[in-house]
């Protein structure tokens, strides 16, 4: 991370003054004639994400002026770490500036310097921000680390992010923060009554598994966090096109979100009893791949007719959700890269959120606004349950219509959560198609910080 909070490590630093178009004249009025003329000659207009170095008498940088739209936006300074020359910087205040809270600055700066470097050297090292330590700053950096974890997991190709790799990461987090890690692997899934997870993952060379972490005081409120861990989705026998398969390394994005949220809960020691569940599989093609028309009995006892092997995520999630509700949590949260229909409806930057509680939806929307982590509620329109009708099983895994794909997928999961149990479902893209300050193209956390903000006050 490129944020330094240890005062003992502080050194002389170049100040950053944030301003906007409205305040810029007042800021310029307080500068020396040289500095004012320098900024005017350079055409600095305080546009968001812009910045300009102003030299001192020796030619060395004297200060930086940065254009921002909103000082409360955690991404306000996110363009700077990879735009400014390497060196040490700190926040400054003067007449005509916009106040950027240290925790917002720390979060945006940390992720503004993010680069995925597992296979390729970084283009450059980011500039450093020194920021006085506080609990808020510490928490902001923890959230940035969780977001970076999601990005790293999603960006890693399936060859190096298979079911075992996700399990290793989960075990590492459990050991780091005092959780209990268990996993059920391969044919053990049948013995332990997780037949749907086994059916979808049995064709792959890498064994399917259910990963579990439990953490916290049993006397505290119980929550369950579930994440779809399809490490690569070929589509199965209903095979995807080459273009449709190209980004399917990210089909474990739900698992990445769930694990990162669990990390935050444990790291920040929220007063909760948490259960994390990740069904981790690869949807592969081989002689024993599950087939269209197959019927499987789920953990909950329902039978499912496979209408489409490319609707596999909901099938593995149904066993995990059934197991989660057996523990009688007060809240169930799941993340899944479940449908392209959610992207058609809301685009790549806005995750679809479904919940069976209006009050919970309102609280989550408030939390999302506080965290600057946008989401959009979609309806659980249960009249569409008829689309799952099957002549030979309790229901089909794919709807009979091409309409309302995201709603239909959510309704399938809705079968496995009791009506009296609060539940939140995210259908997330987990990916940035284009780069924005602090949010480079590639894997992305969406809805992670909103839920964590909600859980801070969960009772």
Beta strands, then each sheet from edge to edge (+ up, - down):
strand 1: 3-4
strand 2: 14-19
strand 3: 51-55
strand 4: 61-67
strand 5: 88-91
strand 6: 128-130
strand 7: 180-185
strand 8: 209-215
strand 9: 221-233
strand 10: 272-283
strand 11: 295-297
strand 12: 303-305
strand 13: 331-336
strand 14: 351-355
strand 15: 375-377
strand 16: 395-396
strand 17: 423-427
strand 18: 431-432
strand 19: 442-443
sheet 1: 1+ 6+ 5+ 2+ 4+ 3-
sheet 2: 7+ 8- 10+ 9+ 13+ 17+ 14- 15-
sheet 3: 11+ 12- 16-
sheet 4: 18+ 19-
end
